[in-house]
Amino acid sequence: MSNDTSPKMIQIARESSGTETAPPVDLGARVRELRKGRKWTLEQAAKQAGLARSTLSKIENGQMSPTYDALKKLAVGLEISVPQLFTPPAAEKINGRMAVTKSGDGTAKATTTYEHELLGDALRKKQMLPYRARIRARSMEEFDGWVRHDGEEFLYVLTGVVQLFTEFYEPVELRRGDSAYYDATMGHNVVSVSAEDATILWVTSLT
């Protein structure tokens, strides 16, 4: 796995009538909020994520920019997905709102295995996290184990061919137009088995 520092979330706030926007998420504050929400001490959270206590403390206090490996360990330890680390938590119900994301205008978030484009990112307090992903991984060996987090997930293949690996089922090959809906607490990873990087639409529940 690469140790390149994960690029910071690009947030473009556009103010227009009837559309709610949100400022960029403070990763350190978000991690601290998630940890305290679970009533974990720094020591407990660090152990759960497989990180040093000092490393977690520096991340929470904005004293270091974590690598993608560290972000992934945090997400697995907190039982959420990596994109959810950069998404404000849902709270009270909000009605009558909408966000339009033009092609190519989503928030970019690249990793060593996936290249995410977060959609509808101007809205906060969402119940779903939709994103388009380019699948870079070509084998399970490129992952540090299973990805698992709270909620459910929907996957729809846009281009190419992917193989969906899950903890309790045999691997399944999915082509353009195929989809899968699964419990995200079950370990799961996706690799591209086509000559080119496959692209998929992913929707993750945030509740």
Backbone as a printed PyTorch tensor [residue, N CA C, xyz], in Angstrom:
tensor([[[  0.8360,  -1.1970,   0.0000],
         [  0.0000,   0.0000,   0.0000],
         [  0.8770,   1.2560,   0.0000]],

        [[  0.4030,   2.2730,  -0.6850],
         [  1.1660,   3.5250,  -0.7590],
         [  1.0090,   4.2880,   0.5250]],

        [[  2.0460,   5.0390,   0.8930],
         [  1.9820,   5.8850,   2.0750],
         [  1.8150,   7.3460,   1.7130]],

        [[  1.3720,   7.6120,   0.4710],
         [  1.1530,   9.0020,   0.0630],
         [  0.1030,   9.6160,   0.9590]],

        [[  0.3240,  10.8830,   1.3190],
         [ -0.6330,  11.5850,   2.1620],
         [ -1.9400,  11.7520,   1.4070]],

        [[ -3.0540,  11.3980,   2.0350],
         [ -4.3630,  11.5010,   1.3990],
         [ -4.6760,  12.9520,   1.0920]],

        [[ -5.0930,  13.2670,  -0.1480],
         [ -5.4110,  14.6520,  -0.4860],
         [ -6.5990,  15.1530,   0.3070]],

        [[ -6.5450,  16.4230,   0.6740],
         [ -7.6310,  16.9980,   1.4610],
         [ -8.8790,  17.1270,   0.6030]],

        [[ -9.9920,  17.0260,   1.2720],
         [-11.2810,  17.1210,   0.5840],
         [-11.4430,  18.4910,  -0.0420]],

        [[-11.8200,  18.5150,  -1.3280],
         [-12.0500,  19.7830,  -2.0260],
         [-13.5100,  20.1370,  -1.8480]],

        [[-13.7660,  21.2490,  -1.1890],
         [-15.1510,  21.6620,  -0.9170],
         [-15.4380,  22.9800,  -1.6130]],

        [[-16.4020,  23.0090,  -2.5170],
         [-16.7920,  24.2410,  -3.1960],
         [-18.1860,  24.6090,  -2.7220]],

        [[-18.2790,  25.6720,  -1.9250],
         [-19.5800,  26.0930,  -1.4120],
         [-20.2280,  27.0620,  -2.3810]],

        [[-21.4080,  26.7090,  -2.8580],
         [-22.1320,  27.5720,  -3.7800],
         [-23.4350,  27.9980,  -3.1170]],

        [[-23.6220,  29.2880,  -2.9600],
         [-24.8290,  29.7870,  -2.3280],
         [-25.8320,  30.1790,  -3.4040]],

        [[-26.9870,  29.5430,  -3.3430],
         [-28.0530,  29.8780,  -4.2790],
         [-29.3810,  29.6840,  -3.5750]],

        [[-30.4060,  30.3000,  -4.0560],
         [-31.7050,  30.2370,  -3.4100],
         [-32.1960,  28.8070,  -3.3150]],

        [[-32.5710,  28.3980,  -2.0660],
         [-33.1340,  27.0690,  -1.8630],
         [-32.1060,  25.9710,  -1.7500]],

        [[-30.8210,  26.2490,  -1.8320],
         [-29.8010,  25.2000,  -1.7480],
         [-28.9360,  25.4200,  -0.5280]],

        [[-28.8040,  24.4000,   0.3120],
         [-28.0260,  24.5060,   1.5410],
         [-26.6020,  24.0410,   1.2730]],

        [[-25.6310,  24.8220,   1.7400],
         [-24.2390,  24.4410,   1.5650],
         [-23.5880,  24.2550,   2.9180]],

        [[-22.4350,  23.5960,   2.9410],
         [-21.7420,  23.3380,   4.2030],
         [-20.2660,  23.6060,   4.0350]],

        [[-19.5970,  24.0700,   5.1060],
         [-18.1630,  24.3130,   5.0460],
         [-17.4190,  22.9870,   5.0250]],

        [[-16.1330,  23.0120,   4.6660],
         [-15.3480,  21.7810,   4.6630],
         [-15.3260,  21.1540,   6.0530]],

        [[-15.2970,  19.8320,   6.1030],
         [-15.2760,  19.1360,   7.3850],
         [-13.8630,  19.1590,   7.9630]],

        [[-13.7530,  19.4980,   9.2500],
         [-12.4870,  19.4570,   9.9740],
         [-12.2670,  17.9960,  10.3720]],

        [[-11.2940,  17.3270,   9.7240],
         [-11.0740,  15.9100,   9.9540],
         [-10.8000,  15.6140,  11.4280]],

        [[ -9.9350,  16.4210,  12.0630],
         [ -9.6060,  16.1820,  13.4550],
         [-10.8260,  16.2560,  14.3490]],

        [[-11.6420,  17.3010,  14.1420],
         [-12.8510,  17.4650,  14.9480],
         [-13.8370,  16.3340,  14.6830]],

        [[-13.9010,  15.8940,  13.4140],
         [-14.8180,  14.8020,  13.0340],
         [-14.4000,  13.5020,  13.7290]],

        [[-13.1020,  13.2060,  13.7230],
         [-12.6150,  11.9860,  14.3630],
         [-12.8770,  12.0320,  15.8680]],

        [[-12.6240,  13.2070,  16.4760],
         [-12.8610,  13.3570,  17.9190],
         [-14.3490,  13.1600,  18.2430]],

        [[-15.2120,  13.7250,  17.3970],
         [-16.6490,  13.6080,  17.5930],
         [-17.0870,  12.1440,  17.5100]],

        [[-16.5600,  11.4160,  16.5110],
         [-16.9110,  10.0090,  16.3540],
         [-16.4100,   9.1880,  17.5460]],

        [[-15.2000,   9.4970,  18.0030],
         [-14.6380,   8.7690,  19.1480],
         [-15.4670,   9.0070,  20.4070]],

        [[-15.7680,  10.2770,  20.6820],
         [-16.5360,  10.6020,  21.8840],
         [-17.9610,  10.0780,  21.8010]],

        [[-18.4930,  10.0220,  20.5700],
         [-19.8370,   9.4720,  20.3910],
         [-19.8990,   8.0120,  20.7930]],

        [[-18.7600,   7.3290,  20.7130],
         [-18.6750,   5.9280,  21.1280],
         [-18.2060,   5.7880,  22.5700]],

        [[-17.9900,   6.9620,  23.2300],
         [-17.5310,   6.9900,  24.6250],
         [-16.1940,   6.2600,  24.7870]],

        [[-15.2980,   6.4570,  23.8090],
         [-13.9760,   5.8480,  23.8580],
         [-12.9430,   6.8800,  24.2990]],

        [[-11.9850,   6.4440,  25.0660],
         [-10.8480,   7.2940,  25.3800],
         [ -9.8990,   7.2690,  24.1880]],

        [[ -8.8990,   8.1550,  24.2100],
         [ -7.8930,   8.1330,  23.1450],
         [ -7.2230,   6.7640,  23.0640]],

        [[ -6.9140,   6.1910,  24.2260],
         [ -6.2570,   4.8900,  24.2630],
         [ -7.1300,   3.8050,  23.6370]],

        [[ -8.4270,   3.8150,  23.9770],
         [ -9.3440,   2.8040,  23.4480],
         [ -9.4910,   2.9290,  21.9280]],

        [[ -9.6610,   4.1750,  21.4470],
         [ -9.8320,   4.3950,  20.0120],
         [ -8.5650,   4.0480,  19.2430]],

        [[ -7.4200,   4.4240,  19.8040],
         [ -6.1480,   4.1280,  19.1450],
         [ -5.9420,   2.6180,  19.0250]],

        [[ -6.2690,   1.8950,  20.1020],
         [ -6.1330,   0.4360,  20.0810],
         [ -7.0830,  -0.1740,  19.0730]],

        [[ -8.3090,   0.3400,  19.0070],
         [ -9.3160,  -0.1680,  18.0770],
         [ -8.8670,   0.0320,  16.6280]],

        [[ -8.1970,   1.1520,  16.3600],
         [ -7.7630,   1.4810,  15.0030],
         [ -6.3670,   0.9580,  14.6810]],

        [[ -5.6710,   0.4670,  15.6860],
         [ -4.3190,  -0.0230,  15.4470],
         [ -3.3240,   1.1040,  15.2220]],

        [[ -3.5480,   2.2330,  15.8860],
         [ -2.6570,   3.3860,  15.7740],
         [ -2.0600,   3.7220,  17.1360]],

        [[ -0.9500,   4.4380,  17.1340],
         [ -0.3660,   4.8970,  18.3850],
         [ -1.2580,   6.0010,  18.9670]],

        [[ -1.3380,   6.0690,  20.2940],
         [ -2.1520,   7.1040,  20.9370],
         [ -1.6910,   8.4850,  20.5110]],

        [[ -0.3670,   8.6770,  20.4070],
         [  0.1690,   9.9850,  20.0320],
         [ -0.2410,  10.3550,  18.6030]],

        [[ -0.2970,   9.3540,  17.7250],
         [ -0.7090,   9.6130,  16.3360],
         [ -2.1550,  10.0620,  16.2780]],

        [[ -3.0330,   9.3610,  17.0010],
         [ -4.4400,   9.7300,  17.0220],
         [ -4.6330,  11.1150,  17.6230]],

        [[ -3.8840,  11.4180,  18.6760],
         [ -3.9780,  12.7350,  19.3140],
         [ -3.5860,  13.8340,  18.3270]],

        [[ -2.5180,  13.6140,  17.5690],
         [ -2.0700,  14.6120,  16.5970],
         [ -3.0940,  14.8020,  15.4840]],

        [[ -3.7380,  13.7020,  15.0580],
         [ -4.7710,  13.8000,  14.0180],
         [ -5.9400,  14.6270,  14.5290]],

        [[ -6.4010,  14.3380,  15.7550],
         [ -7.5420,  15.0550,  16.3250],
         [ -7.2450,  16.5360,  16.5220]],

        [[ -5.9990,  16.8650,  16.8020],
         [ -5.6250,  18.2580,  17.0580],
         [ -5.0930,  18.9710,  15.8210]],

        [[ -5.2030,  18.3170,  14.6550],
         [ -4.7780,  18.9420,  13.4080],
         [ -3.2910,  19.1630,  13.3080]],

        [[ -2.5170,  18.3560,  14.0270],
         [ -1.0610,  18.5250,  14.0330],
         [ -0.3570,  17.6560,  13.0060]],

        [[ -1.1260,  16.7990,  12.3080],
         [ -0.5300,  15.9890,  11.2500],
         [ -1.5910,  15.6200,  10.2270]],

        [[ -1.1490,  15.4450,   8.9860],
         [ -2.0470,  15.0200,   7.9180],
         [ -1.8740,  13.5120,   7.7550]],

        [[ -2.8930,  12.7210,   8.1060],
         [ -2.7400,  11.2650,   8.0880],
         [ -2.5880,  10.6930,   6.6890]],

        [[ -1.8460,   9.6020,   6.5670],
         [ -1.7350,   8.8850,   5.2960],
         [ -3.0540,   8.1740,   5.0360]],

        [[ -3.2210,   7.6730,   3.8160],
         [ -4.4480,   6.9270,   3.5240],
         [ -4.5200,   5.6670,   4.3760]],

        [[ -3.3670,   5.0350,   4.6240],
         [ -3.3540,   3.8430,   5.4690],
         [ -3.9230,   4.1690,   6.8520]],

        [[ -3.5300,   5.3310,   7.4050],
         [ -4.0200,   5.7320,   8.7220],
         [ -5.5190,   6.0310,   8.6690]],

        [[ -5.9630,   6.6870,   7.5780],
         [ -7.3910,   6.9750,   7.4240],
         [ -8.2000,   5.6870,   7.3670]],

        [[ -7.6650,   4.7100,   6.6430],
         [ -8.3780,   3.4350,   6.5090],
         [ -8.4560,   2.7190,   7.8470]],

        [[ -7.3640,   2.7420,   8.6130],
         [ -7.3670,   2.1210,   9.9330],
         [ -8.3760,   2.8160,  10.8480]],

        [[ -8.4470,   4.1530,  10.7510],
         [ -9.4120,   4.9040,  11.5420],
         [-10.8370,   4.5040,  11.1840]],

        [[-11.1040,   4.4270,   9.8670],
         [-12.4480,   4.0820,   9.4030],
         [-12.8400,   2.6830,   9.8670]],

        [[-11.9360,   1.7290,   9.7200],
         [-12.2190,   0.3580,  10.1580],
         [-12.4260,   0.3170,  11.6680]],

        [[-11.5650,   1.0330,  12.4130],
         [-11.6900,   1.0610,  13.8630],
         [-12.9910,   1.6890,  14.3340]],

        [[-13.4380,   2.7190,  13.6120],
         [-14.6790,   3.4200,  13.9700],
         [-15.9010,   2.7780,  13.3170]],

        [[-15.6510,   1.7430,  12.4960],
         [-16.7150,   0.9830,  11.8230],
         [-17.5400,   1.8590,  10.8900]],

        [[-16.8290,   2.6820,  10.1060],
         [-17.4710,   3.4950,   9.0760],
         [-16.6150,   3.3960,   7.8170]],

        [[-17.0620,   4.0240,   6.7180],
         [-16.2680,   4.0420,   5.4950],
         [-15.3520,   5.2640,   5.5070]],

        [[-14.2990,   5.2420,   4.7050],
         [-13.3820,   6.3750,   4.6380],
         [-14.1180,   7.6690,   4.2530]],

        [[-14.9880,   7.6650,   3.2180],
         [-15.6890,   8.9130,   2.8780],
         [-16.4940,   9.4860,   4.0360]],

        [[-16.9870,   8.6190,   4.9320],
         [-17.7860,   9.1110,   6.0570],
         [-16.9530,   9.9120,   7.0530]],

        [[-15.6240,   9.7500,   7.0110],
         [-14.7600,  10.5690,   7.8680],
         [-14.8240,  12.0340,   7.4610]],

        [[-15.2110,  12.2860,   6.2040],
         [-15.2360,  13.6490,   5.6770],
         [-16.6570,  14.1670,   5.4890]],

        [[-17.6310,  13.4570,   6.0830],
         [-19.0280,  13.8450,   5.9300],
         [-19.6330,  14.1800,   7.2870]],

        [[-20.2190,  15.3730,   7.4470],
         [-20.8470,  15.7180,   8.7280],
         [-21.9580,  14.7320,   9.0570]],

        [[-22.1690,  14.4150,  10.3250],
         [-23.2180,  13.4700,  10.7180],
         [-24.6040,  14.0360,  10.4890]],

        [[-25.5540,  13.1450,  10.2050],
         [-26.9390,  13.5720,  10.0360],
         [-27.5250,  13.9030,  11.3990]],

        [[-28.4230,  14.8790,  11.4170],
         [-29.0640,  15.2420,  12.6800],
         [-30.5600,  15.3830,  12.4520]],

        [[-31.0810,  16.5640,  12.7020],
         [-32.5100,  16.7410,  12.5530],
         [-32.9310,  16.6570,  11.0890]],

        [[-34.1980,  16.2850,  10.8760],
         [-34.7180,  16.1190,   9.5250],
         [-34.8820,  17.4680,   8.8510]],

        [[-34.4640,  17.5450,   7.5970],
         [-34.6110,  18.7810,   6.8260],
         [-35.3750,  18.4530,   5.5450]],

        [[-36.3860,  19.2570,   5.2320],
         [-37.2170,  19.0060,   4.0560],
         [-37.0170,  20.0820,   2.9990]],

        [[-37.4220,  19.7770,   1.7710],
         [-37.4420,  20.7610,   0.7030],
         [-36.0880,  21.2580,   0.2750]],

        [[-35.1490,  20.3900,  -0.0080],
         [-33.8290,  20.8150,  -0.4640],
         [-33.3650,  19.9100,  -1.5940]],

        [[-32.3580,  20.3870,  -2.3230],
         [-31.8770,  19.6420,  -3.4770],
         [-30.4590,  20.0860,  -3.7990]],

        [[-29.6620,  19.1770,  -4.3300],
         [-28.3110,  19.5070,  -4.7850],
         [-28.1060,  18.8420,  -6.1390]],

        [[-27.5900,  19.5990,  -7.0800],
         [-27.2990,  19.0780,  -8.4170],
         [-25.7850,  19.0480,  -8.5960]],

        [[-25.2690,  17.9030,  -9.0200],
         [-23.8370,  17.7700,  -9.2860],
         [-23.6510,  17.4990, -10.7700]],

        [[-23.1050,  18.4760, -11.4930],
         [-22.8250,  18.3010, -12.9180],
         [-21.6790,  17.3080, -13.1050]],

        [[-21.6610,  16.6690, -14.2530],
         [-20.6160,  15.6840, -14.5440],
         [-19.2260,  16.2770, -14.3520]],

        [[-18.4050,  15.6070, -13.5340],
         [-17.0400,  16.0670, -13.3000],
         [-16.9080,  17.0980, -12.1970]],

        [[-18.0460,  17.5560, -11.6110],
         [-18.0040,  18.5970, -10.5860],
         [-18.0580,  18.0520,  -9.1630]],

        [[-18.0300,  16.7280,  -9.0060],
         [-18.0760,  16.1480,  -7.6650],
         [-16.7830,  16.4020,  -6.9130]],

        [[-16.8120,  16.1920,  -5.6010],
         [-15.6280,  16.3730,  -4.7610],
         [-14.7000,  15.1770,  -4.9100]],

        [[-13.4630,  15.4280,  -5.3440],
         [-12.5130,  14.3450,  -5.6100],
         [-11.8580,  13.8440,  -4.3360]],

        [[-11.6960,  12.5280,  -4.2400],
         [-11.0120,  11.9110,  -3.0960],
         [-10.3190,  10.6460,  -3.6030]],

        [[ -9.0280,  10.7450,  -3.8790],
         [ -8.2850,   9.6170,  -4.4520],
         [ -7.6310,   8.7730,  -3.3710]],

        [[ -7.6230,   7.4630,  -3.5690],
         [ -6.9240,   6.5340,  -2.6900],
         [ -6.0920,   5.6010,  -3.5730]],

        [[ -5.3740,   4.6770,  -2.9540],
         [ -4.5350,   3.7680,  -3.7320],
         [ -5.3570,   2.7110,  -4.4670]],

        [[ -6.5620,   2.4230,  -3.9800],
         [ -7.3880,   1.3880,  -4.6060],
         [ -8.6100,   1.9330,  -5.3370]],

        [[ -9.1280,   3.0610,  -4.8750],
         [-10.3100,   3.6710,  -5.4830],
         [-10.0650,   5.1610,  -5.7250]],

        [[-10.7640,   5.6860,  -6.7060],
         [-10.7510,   7.1290,  -6.9480],
         [-12.1940,   7.6090,  -6.8470]],

        [[-12.5250,   8.2440,  -5.7250],
         [-13.9050,   8.6350,  -5.4490],
         [-14.2260,  10.0350,  -5.9740]],

        [[-15.4650,  10.2170,  -6.3920],
         [-16.0150,  11.5410,  -6.6890],
         [-17.3190,  11.6430,  -5.9130]],

        [[-17.2910,  12.3760,  -4.7850],
         [-18.4710,  12.5030,  -3.9430],
         [-19.5230,  13.3530,  -4.6370]],

        [[-20.7620,  12.8870,  -4.6250],
         [-21.8660,  13.5620,  -5.3070],
         [-22.8290,  14.1670,  -4.2850]],

        [[-23.5030,  15.2550,  -4.6760],
         [-24.4260,  15.9170,  -3.7580],
         [-23.7230,  16.4180,  -2.5150]],

        [[-22.4570,  16.7930,  -2.6660],
         [-21.6320,  17.1100,  -1.5000],
         [-21.9630,  18.4510,  -0.8610]],

        [[-22.7270,  19.3090,  -1.5610],
         [-23.0810,  20.6150,  -1.0030],
         [-24.0850,  20.4820,   0.1300]],

        [[-24.8190,  19.3620,   0.1650],
         [-25.8180,  19.1640,   1.2090],
         [-25.1980,  18.5230,   2.4380]],

        [[-25.5390,  19.0400,   3.6030],
         [-25.0990,  18.4150,   4.8450],
         [-26.2730,  17.6900,   5.4890]],

        [[-25.9840,  16.8920,   6.5000],
         [-27.0070,  16.1260,   7.2080],
         [-27.7550,  15.2020,   6.2660]],

        [[-27.0090,  14.5670,   5.3760],
         [-27.6200,  13.6220,   4.4340],
         [-27.8730,  12.2790,   5.1050]],

        [[-28.7860,  11.5110,   4.5450],
         [-29.0500,  10.1580,   5.0050],
         [-28.3160,   9.1270,   4.1400]],

        [[-27.8380,   9.5860,   2.9700],
         [-27.1120,   8.7050,   2.0620],
         [-25.8530,   9.4120,   1.5800]],

        [[-24.8340,   8.6330,   1.2570],
         [-23.6040,   9.1820,   0.7090],
         [-23.3980,   8.5700,  -0.6820]],

        [[-23.7720,   9.3130,  -1.7500],
         [-23.5760,   8.7940,  -3.1020],
         [-22.2320,   9.2360,  -3.6660]],

        [[-21.5580,   8.3410,  -4.3610],
         [-20.3060,   8.7300,  -4.9900],
         [-19.9900,   7.8140,  -6.1640]],

        [[-19.3260,   8.4080,  -7.1520],
         [-18.8570,   7.6500,  -8.3090],
         [-17.4300,   7.2260,  -8.0090]],

        [[-17.0800,   5.9890,  -8.3330],
         [-15.7340,   5.5010,  -8.0150],
         [-15.0880,   4.8450,  -9.2340]],

        [[-13.8220,   5.1710,  -9.4460],
         [-13.0100,   4.4680, -10.4350],
         [-12.2210,   3.4090,  -9.6760]],

        [[-12.3450,   2.1560, -10.0760],
         [-11.7180,   1.0570,  -9.3480],
         [-10.3060,   0.8300,  -9.8830]],

        [[ -9.3170,   1.1840,  -9.0630],
         [ -7.9180,   1.0210,  -9.4530],
         [ -7.3820,  -0.3580,  -9.1040]],

        [[ -7.8880,  -0.9380,  -8.0240],
         [ -7.3670,  -2.2150,  -7.5290],
         [ -7.5880,  -3.3240,  -8.5490]],

        [[ -6.5980,  -4.2110,  -8.6550],
         [ -6.6930,  -5.3500,  -9.5710],
         [ -6.6410,  -6.6930,  -8.8350]],

        [[ -6.3770,  -6.6630,  -7.5190],
         [ -6.3420,  -7.9030,  -6.7510],
         [ -6.6060,  -7.5980,  -5.2870]],

        [[ -7.0040,  -8.6190,  -4.5380],
         [ -7.2880,  -8.4650,  -3.1150],
         [ -6.0290,  -8.1300,  -2.3220]],

        [[ -4.8690,  -8.4850,  -2.8690],
         [ -3.6090,  -8.2270,  -2.1810],
         [ -3.3320,  -6.7400,  -2.0040]],

        [[ -4.0350,  -5.8970,  -2.7660],
         [ -3.8290,  -4.4560,  -2.6760],
         [ -4.5510,  -3.8350,  -1.4730]],

        [[ -5.3690,  -4.6320,  -0.7840],
         [ -6.1180,  -4.1340,   0.3770],
         [ -5.4730,  -4.6210,   1.6670]],

        [[ -5.6720,  -3.8580,   2.7430],
         [ -5.1760,  -4.2460,   4.0670],
         [ -6.2260,  -5.0460,   4.8240]],

        [[ -6.9330,  -5.9010,   4.1410],
         [ -8.0030,  -6.6540,   4.7780],
         [ -9.3630,  -6.1530,   4.3100]],

        [[-10.4130,  -6.5780,   4.9830],
         [-11.7750,  -6.2120,   4.5990],
         [-12.1150,  -4.7680,   4.9680]],

        [[-12.9270,  -4.1460,   4.1340],
         [-13.5550,  -2.8710,   4.4790],
         [-14.9180,  -3.2180,   5.0590]],

        [[-15.2430,  -2.6720,   6.2050],
         [-16.5690,  -2.8870,   6.8010],
         [-16.9430,  -1.6550,   7.6230]],

        [[-18.2120,  -1.3370,   7.6490],
         [-18.6890,  -0.1650,   8.3850],
         [-20.1820,  -0.2950,   8.6100]],

        [[-20.7490,   0.5730,   9.4210],
         [-22.1740,   0.5380,   9.7010],
         [-22.9870,   0.8280,   8.4370]],

        [[-24.2450,   0.4120,   8.4430],
         [-25.1520,   0.7570,   7.3630],
         [-25.2110,  -0.2650,   6.2520]],

        [[-25.8530,   0.1360,   5.1640],
         [-25.9980,  -0.7030,   3.9810],
         [-25.3980,   0.0240,   2.7850]],

        [[-25.1450,  -0.7280,   1.7190],
         [-24.4820,  -0.1360,   0.5590],
         [-25.0730,  -0.6930,  -0.7320]],

        [[-25.1600,   0.1870,  -1.7350],
         [-25.6420,  -0.2010,  -3.0660],
         [-24.5530,   0.1010,  -4.0790]],

        [[-24.2760,  -0.8460,  -4.9450],
         [-23.2350,  -0.7240,  -5.9680],
         [-23.8500,  -0.9610,  -7.3360]],

        [[-23.5650,  -0.0680,  -8.2840],
         [-24.0800,  -0.2030,  -9.6580],
         [-22.9170,   0.0070, -10.6250]],

        [[-22.6630,  -0.9490, -11.5070],
         [-21.5350,  -0.8580, -12.4320],
         [-21.8810,   0.0470, -13.6130]],

        [[-21.0710,   1.0760, -13.8070],
         [-21.2750,   2.0190, -14.9180],
         [-20.4980,   1.6010, -16.1540]],

        [[-19.2170,   1.2540, -15.9860],
         [-18.3880,   0.8150, -17.1120],
         [-17.4310,  -0.2800, -16.6340]],

        [[-16.9980,  -1.1150, -17.5740],
         [-16.0320,  -2.1440, -17.2450],
         [-16.6400,  -3.3320, -16.5160]],

        [[-15.7610,  -4.1310, -15.9230],
         [-16.1660,  -5.3360, -15.2100],
         [-15.4660,  -5.3500, -13.8550]],

        [[-16.2150,  -5.6360, -12.7950],
         [-15.6330,  -5.6970, -11.4530],
         [-15.9030,  -7.0600, -10.8330]],

        [[-15.1350,  -7.3630,  -9.7920],
         [-15.3970,  -8.5450,  -8.9910],
         [-15.6310,  -8.0710,  -7.5660]],

        [[-16.8010,  -8.4300,  -7.0290],
         [-17.1660,  -8.0450,  -5.6730],
         [-16.8400,  -9.2000,  -4.7300]],

        [[-15.9080,  -8.9340,  -3.8060],
         [-15.5460,  -9.9070,  -2.7940],
         [-16.2670,  -9.5510,  -1.4990]],

        [[-16.8820, -10.5320,  -0.8610],
         [-17.5440, -10.2990,   0.4110],
         [-17.1470, -11.3960,   1.3910]],

        [[-17.3160, -11.0910,   2.6550],
         [-16.8470, -11.9630,   3.7290],
         [-17.5770, -13.3020,   3.7800]],

        [[-18.8650, -13.3100,   3.4320],
         [-19.6730, -14.5170,   3.6150],
         [-20.1900, -15.1400,   2.3190]],

        [[-19.8070, -14.5880,   1.1670],
         [-20.2740, -15.1180,  -0.1050],
         [-19.1020, -15.3490,  -1.0470]],

        [[-19.3340, -16.1790,  -2.0490],
         [-18.3270, -16.3780,  -3.0790],
         [-18.1960, -15.0880,  -3.8970]],

        [[-17.0030, -14.7950,  -4.4480],
         [-16.8370, -13.5970,  -5.2830],
         [-17.8200, -13.6240,  -6.4600]],

        [[-18.3290, -12.4630,  -6.8250],
         [-19.2760, -12.3850,  -7.9340],
         [-18.7920, -11.3530,  -8.9420]],

        [[-18.8740, -11.6940, -10.2390],
         [-18.4580, -10.7750, -11.2960],
         [-19.6570,  -9.9400, -11.7340]],

        [[-19.4530,  -8.6410, -11.8240],
         [-20.5240,  -7.7150, -12.1910],
         [-20.0890,  -6.8850, -13.3960]],

        [[-20.9730,  -6.7960, -14.3840],
         [-20.6940,  -6.0210, -15.5950],
         [-21.5950,  -4.7950, -15.6780]],

        [[-21.3770,  -3.9860, -16.6870],
         [-22.1630,  -2.7640, -16.8680],
         [-23.6550,  -3.0510, -16.7410]],

        [[-24.3220,  -2.3060, -15.8700],
         [-25.7450,  -2.4830, -15.6490],
         [-26.0730,  -3.4180, -14.5080]],

        [[-25.0940,  -4.2050, -14.0290],
         [-25.3230,  -5.0990, -12.8910],
         [-25.2150,  -4.2920, -11.5970]],

        [[-25.8310,  -4.8080, -10.5390],
         [-25.7910,  -4.1000,  -9.2580],
         [-25.7790,  -5.0900,  -8.0990]],

        [[-25.4680,  -4.5880,  -6.9330],
         [-25.4800,  -5.3930,  -5.7130],
         [-25.8670,  -4.5070,  -4.5400]],

        [[-26.6590,  -5.0430,  -3.6380],
         [-27.0820,  -4.3510,  -2.4170],
         [-26.6890,  -5.2550,  -1.2590]],

        [[-25.9200,  -4.7260,  -0.2950],
         [-25.4100,  -5.6040,   0.7500],
         [-25.2520,  -4.8830,   2.0900]],

        [[-25.1610,  -5.6860,   3.1120],
         [-24.9290,  -5.2130,   4.4710],
         [-23.4690,  -4.7930,   4.5690]],

        [[-23.2250,  -3.5100,   4.8490],
         [-21.8550,  -2.9980,   4.8490],
         [-21.0560,  -3.3870,   6.0810]],

        [[-21.7130,  -3.9820,   7.1020],
         [-20.9570,  -4.4800,   8.2390],
         [-20.2330,  -5.7710,   7.8800]],

        [[-20.6390,  -6.3780,   6.7640],
         [-19.9500,  -7.5560,   6.2300],
         [-18.7230,  -7.0760,   5.4520]],

        [[-17.5850,  -7.7140,   5.6710],
         [-16.3770,  -7.3170,   4.9560],
         [-16.5950,  -7.3400,   3.4530]],

        [[-16.0790,  -6.3110,   2.7530],
         [-16.2750,  -6.2410,   1.3060],
         [-15.1500,  -5.4490,   0.6480]],

        [[-14.7920,  -5.8470,  -0.5680],
         [-13.8120,  -5.1520,  -1.3970],
         [-14.2110,  -5.3430,  -2.8550]],

        [[-13.8100,  -4.3980,  -3.7010],
         [-14.1230,  -4.4740,  -5.1330],
         [-12.8400,  -4.2890,  -5.9350]],

        [[-12.6460,  -5.1380,  -6.9420],
         [-11.4880,  -5.0040,  -7.8310],
         [-11.9730,  -4.9640,  -9.2700]],

        [[-11.1960,  -4.3330, -10.1300],
         [-11.5120,  -4.2760, -11.5510],
         [-10.8600,  -5.4640, -12.2410]],

        [[-11.6340,  -6.1830, -13.0630],
         [-11.0810,  -7.3250, -13.7910],
         [-11.1080,  -7.0760, -15.3020]],

        [[-11.4590,  -5.8630, -15.6950],
         [-11.4310,  -5.4920, -17.1080],
         [-10.0880,  -4.8320, -17.4080]],

        [[ -9.7670,  -4.7170, -18.6880],
         [ -8.4820,  -4.1290, -19.0770],
         [ -8.3430,  -2.7060, -18.5520]],

        [[ -9.4490,  -1.9530, -18.5970],
         [ -9.4350,  -0.5790, -18.1100],
         [ -9.9950,  -0.5300, -16.6970]],

        [[ -9.7510,   0.5820, -15.9950],
         [-10.3550,   0.7610, -14.6740],
         [-11.8660,   0.8090, -14.8310]],

        [[-12.5600,  -0.0060, -14.0650],
         [-14.0250,   0.0280, -14.0910],
         [-14.5080,   1.2380, -13.2910]],

        [[-15.7160,   1.7000, -13.5720],
         [-16.3240,   2.7770, -12.7930],
         [-17.6660,   2.2960, -12.2630]],

        [[-17.9790,   2.6720, -11.0290],
         [-19.2230,   2.2460, -10.4070],
         [-19.8730,   3.4230,  -9.6770]],

        [[-21.1730,   3.3080,  -9.4590],
         [-21.8840,   4.2390,  -8.6070],
         [-22.0770,   3.5260,  -7.2780]],

        [[-21.6610,   4.1660,  -6.1920],
         [-21.8030,   3.5990,  -4.8510],
         [-22.7140,   4.5140,  -4.0500]],

        [[-23.6330,   3.9410,  -3.2930],
         [-24.4630,   4.7230,  -2.3800],
         [-24.4030,   4.0400,  -1.0160]],

        [[-23.9340,   4.7870,  -0.0100],
         [-23.7880,   4.2590,   1.3400],
         [-24.7610,   4.9490,   2.2720]],

        [[-25.4830,   4.1750,   3.0780],
         [-26.4020,   4.7770,   4.0490],
         [-25.5950,   5.3430,   5.2010]],

        [[-26.0440,   6.4690,   5.7600],
         [-25.3390,   7.1340,   6.8470],
         [-26.0500,   6.9550,   8.1760]],

        [[-27.0360,   6.0790,   8.2280],
         [-27.7670,   5.8460,   9.4780],
         [-27.7230,   4.3830,   9.8200]]])
